[in-house]
């Protein structure tokens, strides 16, 4: 049986590469404004002057890259 993980769990995990504090596990319940505020307030120093949309794009791209890698190791990633 293949292991499973969600894409949102990957987003939480990789967010620590761009933020001082990882996204909360329930970040999908945040409004767009709340998420933007969280991203800006927690941006790691090299990203502190960047737009929330840019930070989110980097988090999402990193999660998608990790998804591709995990799937080569027979770990199923669910969600979009």
C-alpha angles and dihedrals in degrees: 000000000000119000117245134212131169126242088236090057088053090050090053091048098048094041088082088071089066104024135056088225123034119243111272115258089247096049091128089069091058119101118244090256092049091050092048090049091049092050093049094043093049102037113138112245097262089055101038094108095047127102119260089240090058093048091049091049091054092048092048094046091050091049091050091049090050089048091055091049094047092050089058086058092053094255110139117224115200130197132039 
